[in-house]
Amino acid sequence: VQLVESGGGLVQPGESLRLSCAASGFTVSSYTMRWHRQAPGKERELVGTITTTGLTTNYADSVKGRFTISRDNAKNTVYLQMNSLKLEDTAVYYCVAVRSFLPNVWGRGTQVTVSS
């Protein structure tokens, strides 16, 4: 059972990145999926959440209007589209699978660095 994030990298302010989170060993379709991030010296922050069907998403105020979470249950993958990236978006981004009465499943994270 694991989640593997990919797609991170170094970009300039204003650019875009799309992160992917691929699951193996379990089916994400029955899990609410979240993206978290942690910047150096800061606490981990919830970026956003997507429900099992993908019909409902919620975002932190800091990313609302710029980030979009989506999921492709057929590919067992969740995405985080990040547009208009800012310096303060620099962090390690983690995806998390959440389901009642089961332990959360965390990925190892992918580094996103926004720098001019």
C-alpha positions in Angstrom: 0.0 0.0 0.0 1.6 3.2 -1.1 1.2 6.6 -2.7 3.9 8.1 -4.9 4.0 11.7 -5.8 5.7 13.1 -8.8 5.8 16.2 -10.9 7.6 18.5 -8.6 10.5 20.7 -9.7 11.9 24.2 -9.9 9.8 26.9 -11.5 9.7 30.7 -11.7 6.9 32.8 -10.1 3.8 32.8 -12.2 4.5 29.4 -13.8 2.5 26.2 -13.4 3.1 22.6 -12.3 1.0 19.6 -12.1 1.6 17.1 -9.4 0.5 13.5 -9.6 -0.2 11.0 -6.9 -0.3 7.4 -8.0 -1.6 4.7 -5.7 -0.7 1.1 -5.6 -1.9 -1.7 -3.4 -5.3 -0.2 -2.8 -8.0 1.6 -4.7 -8.2 5.4 -4.2 -11.8 5.5 -5.4 -13.1 4.8 -1.9 -10.8 7.3 -0.2 -11.0 11.0 0.3 -7.8 12.4 -1.0 -5.9 15.4 0.4 -2.8 17.4 -0.6 -0.7 18.8 2.2 2.5 20.8 2.0 5.3 21.7 4.4 7.7 24.5 3.9 11.1 24.7 5.6 10.6 25.7 9.2 6.9 25.8 9.0 4.1 23.5 10.1 2.4 21.1 7.6 -0.5 22.8 5.9 -3.6 21.3 4.3 -3.7 22.5 0.7 -7.0 20.9 -0.4 -9.3 17.9 -0.4 -11.3 16.0 -3.0 -14.1 13.7 -2.2 -14.4 10.1 -3.5 -16.5 11.1 -6.5 -14.5 14.2 -7.2 -17.6 16.3 -7.1 -16.5 18.3 -4.1 -13.2 20.0 -3.5 -12.0 22.4 -0.8 -8.9 24.5 -0.7 -6.9 26.5 1.7 -7.4 30.3 1.3 -3.8 30.6 0.3 -4.2 28.6 -2.9 -7.9 29.1 -3.7 -8.4 30.1 -7.3 -4.8 29.0 -8.3 -4.8 25.3 -7.4 -7.1 22.6 -8.6 -7.4 19.0 -7.3 -8.7 16.3 -9.6 -8.8 12.6 -9.6 -8.9 9.8 -12.2 -10.2 6.8 -10.3 -9.7 4.6 -13.4 -6.0 5.4 -13.3 -5.9 5.3 -9.5 -4.3 8.7 -9.5 -5.0 12.1 -8.0 -3.6 15.4 -9.4 -2.8 18.9 -8.1 -2.7 21.5 -10.8 -0.9 24.6 -9.5 -1.1 27.8 -11.5 0.3 31.2 -10.8 2.9 29.8 -8.5 4.3 32.1 -5.8 7.5 32.1 -3.9 5.6 31.1 -0.8 4.3 27.9 -2.5 7.8 26.4 -2.1 7.3 23.3 -0.1 7.3 19.5 -0.1 3.9 18.4 -1.3 2.3 15.2 0.1 -0.8 13.4 -1.0 -2.8 11.5 1.6 -5.6 8.9 1.4 -8.2 9.2 4.1 -11.0 6.8 4.9 -13.0 6.4 8.1 -11.7 3.7 10.5 -8.6 3.1 8.5 -5.1 4.6 8.9 -4.3 7.4 6.6 -1.9 6.6 3.8 0.8 9.2 3.1 3.1 9.6 0.2 6.8 10.5 0.6 6.3 13.9 -1.0 7.7 15.8 -3.9 9.6 19.1 -3.8 8.2 22.2 -5.4 10.5 25.2 -5.5 9.4 28.5 -6.8 12.3 30.9 -7.3 13.3 33.7 -9.6 
